Amino acid sequence: MRNRRVAAASASLVLLSSAALAEGPGLGRAAAPDEIASWDISIAPDGAGLPPGRGTPKQGKAVYTEKCVACHGENGAGKPNDQLAGGRGSLSGEQAPVKTVGSFWPYATTLFDYIRRAMPLTAPKSLGDDEVYAVSAYILRLNGIIGEADVMDAQALPQVQMPNRDGFIVFSRGK
């Protein structure tokens, strides 16, 4: 008797599932153009796609202290998480490489793009463009790449020469 009840329950479940699938799952919808645009925020190495705005290392230090220091530590030291400053020259030689913005990243625009999309970890995409420019400037300053009085904006950021810009091998898929 028990086997008949299990079989009947299974058959009922299959019929209900088949009916639901025939109608479609009813999940999702096509994304609206403005929704797509809000996520289509890629920044190219040459700066294409950078928004208006500006920031200085001094402004960036204030934002960093408020929103970044808990994860990245004082002066980008990386305690408890990712180290942002230092490590220059550590990618070659016998010592262990220290991959930071100043030692590894090839483009300052990539820094802006990453901060804008993913930081702070608990509230990605929550920083305004001026804040992102400012935090980028502060991190670049911590790495000795720009000066204390430099202003980062859509024109200046792509001009920053990162120490490891030529440290990557270009891979061409060919034709």
N, C-alpha and C positions, 0 to 999 in steps of 0.2 A: 504494500500500500504506500509506503514511504517513497519508493522509487517512482510510483505513478505521480505523486504530488510534485516531486522534484522535476520530473519530465514535463508536467503541465506548466509549472512555473517557468521553466526554461523556454518552453515553446511560446508562452505569453510574452516573455522578455524579448525573444527574437522578433515576434510580430510587432511589438511596440517599437523596437529599435528600427525595424525595416520601414515602418510608417514614418518615423521621424526623419530618417535618412532620405526618404523619397521626397519629402517636403524641403529638404535642405536643412543644414544645421542652424540657420538663422543667426550665424555669428558674423560679425564684421560688416563693413561697408566700404565703399570706395573712398579713399582719402580725398578731401577737398584740396584744391590748389593752394589755399592759404596754409593749410596744415602741412603740406609737403614743403612749402617755402620756409616754414619755421624750423624745419630740420635740415634743409639744404643750405648749410652754412659753411661749406668747405672753404678753406683758405689755401690758395696755391703758394708755392715757394716764392714766386715773384710778387706776391701781395694781392693778386687778383682775388676779389671777394672780401677784402678787409673793409669793415664798416667805418663810418666817421667816428671820431673820438680821439682822445689823447690822454696821456698819463706820464708822470715822472716817477723816478725811483722813490722820492720822498712820499708821494701820494700812495705808491704801491706798498711801501713799508707799513703804512697805517692799515690798508686793506689786508695785507698779509698777516699782520699781528692779530687782527680781528677774526679772519676766516681761514687761515692756512697754517699758522704756527702749531696748532694742536697735533697735526699729522706730520708736518715737515720740519718741525723744530726751529729753534732760534737760528736766524741767518741761513736757513736752508740746509742745516746740518743733517737732516734726515732721521731724527729720532722722534717718534718711533717708526716712521715710514720712510718713503723714498727721499734720498739725498738729492738736493737740487743744485748745490754749489760745490766747487772744488773738483778734484780729480784730474785737472789738466795735466796732460802728458802721461797719464796712467794707461792709455790704450796700447802703448808700445813698451817693450821692455819686459823685465822679469816679474815685476810686481803685478798684483791682481788688478784688473781694470776697474776703475770707478766711473761708471756711466752716469754723468750728470748733464744738465743743460749745457754747462760750459765745456765739458770734455767730449761729449758724444753727439749732441743734436746738431744737425747740419744747417738748419734754417730757423731764424728767430720767428718767422711767421708760423712755423709748426708749433712753437711754444704758445703763441697767441691762440691758435686753433684748439690746441689741447685744453688749455685753461678754460676757454670759452665753452667748450662742449662738456667737459668732465669734472670741473672743479667748482666749488668744493665737493668732495666725494658725497657728502650727505645732502647736497642740494645742487646737482649739476645744472648748468645753464641758468644759474640764478644771478651771476654777476653781470652788471651792466658793461657796455663796451668800454667806457672810460676806466672802470675798475680793472678790466682785463688788460688794457694797455698799461695801466699803472703797475699791476702785479708783474706783467711781463718785463717792464722796465726795471723793477726792483730785482727780479731774479737775474736779469742780464747784468745789472750793476753788481750784485753779489759775486758774480763770476768774473768781474773785471772786464766785461766786454763793452760796456758803455760807461759814460761819465755820470757823476751825480746830478749834473744840470741838464743832461740830455732829455729830450721829450720824445716819446714814442707815439707815433700816429701812423696813418695809412701810407704816408710817404716815407717816413724814417725807418720804420720797422723792416721793410724788405731790403733796405740798404745795409743793415747790420751784417758784418762779416763774422760769422761764427767760426771759432777756432777749428772745428772739425768739418767745415763745409766740403773740403776736398778729400775727406777720409773715407768715402764710400766708393765702392766699385759700381759703375753704372752697368746695369743689366739690360741688354737690348734683346728682345725676343726675336728680332729679325723679321723677315717677311717671307 
